[in-house]
Amino acid sequence: MLTVADIMTREPYTLSPNDSLASARELMAAHHIRHIPIVSPQHTLLGLVSQRDVLAAADSCVLNPPGEPSHESYVALSAIMTSPVQTADEGASLRGAALHLHKNKLGCLPIIKGGKLTGIITDADFVAIAINLMEQLEAAEPDEDDFAPEAYDLD
């Protein structure tokens, strides 16, 4: 059985609840990621900030009154993070994690071991698996030309 530990991203980029919205935006842009686990100094998962959270907070009239400069550097992630967060254990089945993401319309699952964040698995990871499986299936399919009647001398 494949487990989430087999494909998860180990040591994901993280921030603290006191980091700013601007820090989250910069980290996401620099590393092309859409989810940031928010952790304590002991690496305990406290929450999660998604790209959608960052965009919604930045577009909020409360944070950016019309005509005023952006206040992203003053907004703590604790104000916008999702908490509590649905998680999975490193030993969870890959299929089970995929079904959970799909059923609950989640973009990621932080992975926990012994109460500490050890990784993250995202919907993009499952898309990559699906692509790989499709390529393997296509490679295993017989070529249509191999079964054309003119390819065989039946006389």
Secondary structure by P-SEA (a helix, b strand, c coil): ccccccccccccccccccccaaaaaaaaaaccccbbbbbcccccccccccaaaaaaaaacccccccccccccccccccccccccbbbbcccccaaaaaaaaaaacccbbbbbccccccccccaaaaaaaaaaaaaaaaaaccccccccccccccc
